[in-house]
Amino acid sequence: MNRLHRYIFRSVFIAALLSVGLFVFVLVTGNAIRDVIGLLAGGRLSLGLFFKLLGLLIPYVIAYALPLGLLTGILMVFGRLSAQREITAMKAAGISLYSIAAPVFLVAFLGTVLCVAINFYYAPMAKLTYRQSLKNLLKENPLQFIQPHTFIKDFPGYVLYVGDREAGALSDFWIWELDDQDRVSIFLKASKGHFAYDDAEDAIVLTLLQGSGEKREDVNLEHLDNAASLPTLLFDELSIRLPLSQFFGHGGIHKGLSTSTFGDLMLLRKEALIREKAGDPGAFRERIKIQTQIQKSFAMAFSIFALASIAIPLGIKASRSETYANLAIALILALSYYFFVILATWLESAPRMRPDLWVWAPNVVFQSLGLYLLYRSNKH
């Protein structure tokens, strides 16, 4: 690697590193606001655990930040080189654009290798640990998630309201159970209640004492004057189980595809293939779903190459040294790429369409377009 190549490599590497840091900060902040800021503000999360959870978010978001950061870094460097006529000077010295771009593809290769490792090991492990930490927090003290005089919507399918809490004792319970359309199907009211964790069933058990309830029929939902005819019940004690799989969304904290390492995914694929050969009708769909997850992780890593190849000629063409202009171009390109990725993942519900292969379509399109533009830029 000669001095020119080292200069370009160093410029792109530093610009990409700073851009990746920026995008990691933005994405971690967004996820933190969605998941844990509310817990910290409500006093349900210690400061130490808060920073631990933020750290666990980094491997998860860096898979998205790496392609974005490298794309932005290349646009910034080549936009500046073009604006200052350095690209023109290099070409006048007989250096082809392919030679100028070689250090960029070396950076892209290193980023791709790192992204593959993150996508198939570090990100799944961090995501699983992140969910497990939240689960442990809920197991150790369910009351941390209960704030009096507040409508609690953390448990899907339920809305809870607690009037008072003193020394761990809860009183004046109001509970609304919702149907699939988020309409009230059952309303419960109790004078007292308490929470406990059932380790055998991995669920939070809410025990209500001295209360009443009513079942809302569909026909009466819009007619308050029919309240007197609603089916009612009185109870001294009533238990409601709230599975943690509901609290943490689909799949709970159990190992799903997004929290499985490459070895786990290949083992699941092998098992699905054996069941498929044995005639299991649902095995093919499951195998394609697993293969789609594997191919999507690879495609996301190799998107660094696709975006890098298109960023070089666009950076030269734009000839902008301003950071905000290059950042805007990077965001437009990235949003276009991820839009095509989303279109490809819509095919997951139709396994016969082979969504595991279609996830590579955005890479093929962007890579082909990038190489064509690179060829055009080298000719002019």
C-alpha positions as CSV (number, residue, x, y, z in Angstrom):
1,M,0.0,0.0,0.0
2,N,1.6,3.3,-1.2
3,R,1.3,6.7,0.5
4,L,-1.8,7.7,-1.5
5,H,-3.6,4.5,-0.6
6,R,-2.7,5.0,3.1
7,Y,-4.0,8.5,3.0
8,I,-7.3,7.5,1.5
9,F,-7.6,4.5,3.8
10,R,-6.9,6.6,6.9
11,S,-9.3,9.4,5.8
12,V,-12.2,6.9,5.1
13,F,-11.5,4.8,8.2
14,I,-11.6,7.9,10.5
15,A,-14.6,9.4,8.9
16,A,-16.5,6.1,8.9
17,L,-15.5,5.5,12.6
18,L,-16.9,8.9,13.6
19,S,-20.0,8.4,11.5
20,V,-20.6,4.9,13.0
21,G,-20.3,6.4,16.5
22,L,-22.9,9.1,15.6
23,F,-25.4,6.5,14.3
24,V,-24.8,4.2,17.3
25,F,-25.6,7.1,19.6
26,V,-28.7,8.0,17.7
27,L,-30.0,4.4,17.5
28,V,-29.1,3.5,21.1
29,T,-30.9,6.7,22.2
30,G,-34.0,5.8,20.2
31,N,-34.1,2.3,21.6
32,A,-33.5,3.6,25.1
33,I,-36.3,6.1,24.9
34,R,-38.6,3.3,23.7
35,D,-37.6,0.7,26.3
36,V,-35.8,1.9,29.4
37,I,-35.9,5.6,29.8
38,G,-39.5,5.3,31.2
39,L,-38.3,2.7,33.7
40,L,-35.5,4.9,34.9
41,A,-37.7,8.0,35.2
42,G,-40.3,6.0,37.1
43,G,-37.7,4.8,39.6
44,R,-38.0,1.2,38.5
45,L,-34.4,0.9,37.2
46,S,-31.1,1.6,38.9
47,L,-28.6,3.8,37.2
48,G,-26.1,1.0,37.0
49,L,-28.5,-1.4,35.3
50,F,-29.6,1.4,33.0
51,F,-26.1,1.9,31.6
52,K,-25.7,-1.9,31.4
53,L,-28.8,-2.1,29.2
54,L,-27.5,0.7,27.1
55,G,-24.2,-1.2,26.6
56,L,-26.2,-4.3,25.6
57,L,-28.0,-2.3,22.9
58,I,-24.8,-1.3,21.1
59,P,-24.1,-4.7,19.4
60,Y,-27.7,-4.9,18.3
61,V,-27.7,-1.4,16.7
62,I,-24.2,-1.5,15.3
63,A,-25.3,-3.9,12.6
64,Y,-27.3,-1.0,11.2
65,A,-24.9,1.7,12.2
66,L,-21.9,0.1,10.3
67,P,-23.3,0.3,6.8
68,L,-24.7,3.8,7.5
69,G,-21.5,5.0,9.0
70,L,-19.3,3.7,6.2
71,L,-21.6,5.1,3.6
72,T,-21.5,8.5,5.2
73,G,-17.7,8.4,5.7
74,I,-17.1,7.5,2.0
75,L,-19.4,10.3,0.8
76,M,-17.7,12.8,3.1
77,V,-14.1,11.9,2.0
78,F,-14.8,11.6,-1.7
79,G,-17.0,14.6,-1.7
80,R,-14.2,16.6,-0.2
81,L,-11.6,15.1,-2.5
82,S,-13.7,15.9,-5.5
83,A,-14.6,19.5,-4.3
84,Q,-10.9,20.2,-3.8
85,R,-10.0,18.8,-7.2
86,E,-7.8,16.1,-5.6
87,I,-9.6,13.4,-7.6
88,T,-8.8,15.3,-10.8
89,A,-5.2,15.6,-9.8
90,M,-4.9,11.9,-9.1
91,K,-6.4,11.0,-12.5
92,A,-4.1,13.5,-14.2
93,A,-1.2,11.6,-12.6
94,G,-2.4,8.5,-14.3
95,I,-4.1,6.8,-11.3
96,S,-7.3,5.1,-12.2
97,L,-10.4,5.5,-10.1
98,Y,-10.3,1.7,-9.4
99,S,-6.9,2.2,-7.7
100,I,-8.2,5.2,-5.8
101,A,-11.1,3.1,-4.6
102,A,-9.1,0.1,-3.5
103,P,-8.5,1.3,0.1
104,V,-12.2,2.0,0.4
105,F,-13.1,-1.6,-0.5
106,L,-10.5,-2.8,2.1
107,V,-12.3,-0.8,4.7
108,A,-15.6,-2.2,3.4
109,F,-14.1,-5.8,3.7
110,L,-13.1,-5.2,7.3
111,G,-16.5,-3.8,8.1
112,T,-18.2,-6.7,6.5
113,V,-16.2,-9.3,8.5
114,L,-17.0,-7.4,11.7
115,C,-20.7,-7.1,10.8
116,V,-20.9,-10.9,10.1
117,A,-19.5,-11.6,13.5
118,I,-21.8,-9.1,15.2
119,N,-24.9,-10.3,13.3
120,F,-24.4,-14.0,14.0
121,Y,-23.0,-13.9,17.5
122,Y,-22.6,-10.7,19.5
123,A,-26.0,-9.1,18.5
124,P,-28.1,-12.2,19.3
125,M,-26.3,-12.8,22.6
126,A,-26.6,-9.1,23.6
127,K,-30.3,-9.1,22.7
128,L,-31.0,-12.2,24.7
129,T,-29.0,-10.8,27.7
130,Y,-30.9,-7.5,27.4
131,R,-34.3,-9.3,27.6
132,Q,-33.1,-11.5,30.4
133,S,-32.0,-8.5,32.4
134,L,-35.4,-6.9,32.1
135,K,-37.0,-10.2,33.0
136,N,-34.9,-10.6,36.1
137,L,-35.8,-7.1,37.1
138,L,-39.5,-8.0,36.9
139,K,-39.0,-11.3,38.7
140,E,-37.1,-9.8,41.6
141,N,-39.6,-7.1,42.3
142,P,-42.8,-6.9,40.2
143,L,-44.0,-3.9,42.3
144,Q,-41.3,-1.8,40.6
145,F,-43.5,-1.7,37.5
146,I,-46.5,-0.6,39.4
147,Q,-47.0,3.2,40.0
148,P,-50.1,4.3,41.9
149,H,-52.5,6.7,40.1
150,T,-51.2,5.6,36.7
151,F,-52.7,3.6,33.9
152,I,-50.3,0.7,33.4
153,K,-50.2,-0.7,29.8
154,D,-47.0,-2.7,30.1
155,F,-48.9,-6.0,30.0
156,P,-50.3,-6.7,26.5
157,G,-54.1,-7.3,26.6
158,Y,-54.5,-5.6,30.0
159,V,-54.8,-2.1,31.4
160,L,-54.2,-1.8,35.1
161,Y,-54.8,1.1,37.5
162,V,-53.8,1.0,41.2
163,G,-55.2,3.7,43.5
164,D,-52.7,3.4,46.3
165,R,-49.5,1.5,47.4
166,E,-48.1,1.5,50.9
167,A,-45.2,-0.7,52.0
168,G,-45.8,-3.2,49.2
169,A,-49.6,-3.4,49.8
170,L,-51.7,-2.4,46.9
171,S,-55.3,-1.2,47.1
172,D,-58.1,0.1,44.8
173,F,-57.4,-2.1,41.8
174,W,-59.1,-1.4,38.4
175,I,-58.3,-3.8,35.5
176,W,-59.5,-3.8,32.0
177,E,-59.0,-7.0,29.8
178,L,-58.9,-6.2,26.1
179,D,-59.8,-8.2,23.1
180,D,-57.9,-8.5,19.8
181,Q,-59.3,-5.2,18.7
182,D,-58.3,-3.5,22.0
183,R,-61.9,-3.2,23.2
184,V,-62.8,-3.9,26.8
185,S,-64.0,-7.5,27.2
186,I,-63.8,-7.9,31.0
187,F,-63.7,-5.2,33.7
188,L,-62.5,-6.1,37.2
189,K,-62.4,-4.0,40.4
190,A,-60.9,-5.1,43.7
191,S,-60.3,-3.4,47.0
192,K,-56.9,-5.1,47.5
193,G,-54.3,-7.1,45.6
194,H,-50.7,-8.3,45.4
195,F,-48.2,-9.5,42.8
196,A,-46.0,-12.6,42.9
197,Y,-43.7,-14.4,40.5
198,D,-44.5,-18.0,39.5
199,D,-41.2,-19.6,38.5
200,A,-42.8,-22.8,37.3
201,E,-44.9,-21.1,34.7
202,D,-42.7,-18.1,34.1
203,A,-45.5,-15.7,34.8
204,I,-46.5,-12.8,37.1
205,V,-49.5,-13.7,39.2
206,L,-51.8,-10.9,40.2
207,T,-54.1,-11.9,43.1
208,L,-57.2,-9.7,43.6
209,L,-59.1,-9.7,46.9
210,Q,-62.7,-8.7,47.6
211,G,-63.8,-7.5,44.2
212,S,-66.3,-7.7,41.4
213,G,-66.2,-7.9,37.7
214,E,-68.4,-7.7,34.6
215,K,-68.2,-9.2,31.1
216,R,-68.8,-6.8,28.3
217,E,-70.8,-8.4,25.5
218,D,-70.0,-7.2,21.9
219,V,-73.5,-6.0,21.4
220,N,-73.4,-3.7,24.5
221,L,-70.0,-2.2,24.0
222,E,-71.3,1.0,22.5
223,H,-74.4,1.3,24.8
224,L,-73.7,2.5,28.3
225,D,-77.4,2.4,29.2
226,N,-77.2,-1.4,29.0
227,A,-74.6,-1.6,31.9
228,A,-77.2,-2.9,34.3
229,S,-77.7,-6.1,32.1
230,L,-74.0,-6.9,31.9
231,P,-73.0,-10.3,33.4
232,T,-71.4,-9.6,36.8
233,L,-69.5,-11.7,39.4
234,L,-68.4,-11.2,42.9
235,F,-65.2,-12.8,44.3
236,D,-63.2,-13.0,47.5
237,E,-60.1,-14.0,45.6
238,L,-59.2,-14.1,41.9
239,S,-55.8,-14.8,40.3
240,I,-54.7,-13.5,36.9
241,R,-51.6,-14.9,35.3
242,L,-49.6,-12.5,33.1
243,P,-47.0,-14.6,31.2
244,L,-43.7,-12.9,30.7
245,S,-43.8,-13.9,27.1
246,Q,-46.6,-11.4,26.7
247,F,-44.8,-8.7,28.6
248,F,-41.7,-9.0,26.4
249,G,-43.6,-9.4,23.1
250,H,-43.8,-12.3,20.7
251,G,-41.5,-15.0,21.8
252,G,-40.7,-13.5,25.1
253,I,-37.2,-13.8,26.3
254,H,-37.0,-17.4,25.0
255,K,-34.5,-18.0,22.2
256,G,-36.1,-17.0,19.0
257,L,-34.5,-16.6,15.5
258,S,-33.4,-13.1,16.2
259,T,-31.6,-14.2,19.4
260,S,-30.0,-17.3,18.0
261,T,-26.4,-17.5,16.9
262,F,-25.2,-18.9,13.6
263,G,-24.6,-22.4,15.1
264,D,-28.1,-22.4,16.7
265,L,-29.7,-21.4,13.4
266,M,-27.9,-24.1,11.5
267,L,-29.0,-26.7,14.0
268,L,-32.6,-25.5,13.8
269,R,-32.4,-25.7,10.0
270,K,-31.0,-29.2,10.2
271,E,-33.9,-30.3,12.5
272,A,-36.5,-28.6,10.2
273,L,-35.0,-30.4,7.2
274,I,-35.2,-33.8,8.9
275,R,-38.9,-33.2,9.7
276,E,-39.5,-32.0,6.2
277,K,-38.1,-35.2,4.7
278,A,-40.3,-37.1,7.2
279,G,-43.4,-35.5,5.8
280,D,-44.1,-32.7,8.3
281,P,-46.3,-30.2,6.4
282,G,-45.1,-27.2,8.5
283,A,-41.4,-28.0,8.3
284,F,-40.9,-26.4,4.9
285,R,-42.3,-23.0,6.1
286,E,-40.1,-23.2,9.2
287,R,-37.0,-24.1,7.3
288,I,-37.5,-21.2,4.9
289,K,-38.1,-18.9,7.8
290,I,-34.8,-20.0,9.4
291,Q,-32.9,-19.7,6.1
292,T,-34.4,-16.2,5.6
293,Q,-33.0,-15.1,9.0
294,I,-29.6,-16.5,8.1
295,Q,-29.5,-14.9,4.6
296,K,-30.8,-11.6,5.9
297,S,-28.0,-11.4,8.4
298,F,-25.4,-12.2,5.7
299,A,-27.1,-9.7,3.3
300,M,-27.1,-6.9,5.9
301,A,-23.4,-7.5,6.4
302,F,-22.6,-7.5,2.7
303,S,-24.7,-4.4,2.2
304,I,-21.5,-2.5,3.3
305,F,-20.0,-3.5,0.0
306,A,-23.1,-2.5,-2.0
307,L,-23.4,0.8,-0.3
308,A,-19.6,1.5,-0.6
309,S,-19.6,0.8,-4.3
310,I,-22.4,3.3,-4.9
311,A,-21.1,5.9,-2.4
312,I,-17.7,6.4,-4.3
313,P,-19.1,7.7,-7.6
314,L,-21.9,9.6,-5.9
315,G,-19.5,11.3,-3.6
316,I,-17.3,12.4,-6.6
317,K,-20.4,13.5,-8.5
318,A,-21.9,15.5,-5.7
319,S,-18.5,17.2,-5.0
320,R,-19.7,18.5,-1.6
321,S,-17.4,19.0,1.3
322,E,-20.2,19.9,3.7
323,T,-21.0,17.2,6.3
324,Y,-24.7,17.9,6.3
325,A,-25.1,17.5,2.5
326,N,-23.2,14.1,2.5
327,L,-25.2,13.0,5.6
328,A,-28.4,13.8,3.7
329,I,-27.3,11.8,0.6
330,A,-26.3,8.9,2.9
331,L,-29.7,8.8,4.6
332,I,-31.5,8.9,1.3
333,L,-29.5,6.0,0.0
334,A,-29.8,4.0,3.2
335,L,-33.6,4.5,3.4
336,S,-33.9,3.4,-0.2
337,Y,-31.9,0.3,0.5
338,Y,-33.8,-0.6,3.6
339,F,-37.1,0.0,1.8
340,F,-36.1,-2.7,-0.7
341,V,-35.1,-5.0,2.2
342,I,-38.6,-4.5,3.8
343,L,-40.2,-5.3,0.5
344,A,-38.2,-8.5,0.3
345,T,-39.1,-9.5,3.9
346,W,-42.8,-9.2,3.1
347,L,-42.4,-12.4,1.2
348,E,-41.8,-14.4,4.4
349,S,-45.5,-15.2,4.6
350,A,-45.1,-16.9,1.2
351,P,-42.3,-19.4,1.6
352,R,-42.7,-20.8,-2.0
353,M,-41.5,-17.4,-3.2
354,R,-38.1,-18.1,-1.6
355,P,-37.8,-14.9,0.6
356,D,-34.4,-16.3,1.7
357,L,-33.1,-15.5,-1.8
358,W,-35.0,-12.3,-2.4
359,V,-33.3,-10.6,0.6
360,W,-30.2,-10.4,-1.6
361,A,-32.1,-8.4,-4.3
362,P,-31.3,-5.0,-2.8
363,N,-27.6,-5.9,-2.6
364,V,-27.5,-7.0,-6.2
365,V,-29.3,-3.9,-7.4
366,F,-27.1,-1.4,-5.4
367,Q,-23.9,-3.3,-6.2
368,S,-24.7,-3.4,-9.9
369,L,-25.6,0.3,-10.0
370,G,-22.5,1.2,-8.0
371,L,-20.2,-0.7,-10.3
372,Y,-21.8,0.9,-13.3
373,L,-21.5,4.4,-11.9
374,L,-17.9,3.6,-10.9
375,Y,-17.1,2.6,-14.4
376,R,-18.7,5.8,-15.8
377,S,-16.8,7.9,-13.3
378,N,-13.5,6.3,-14.3
379,K,-14.2,7.0,-18.0
380,H,-14.8,10.8,-17.4
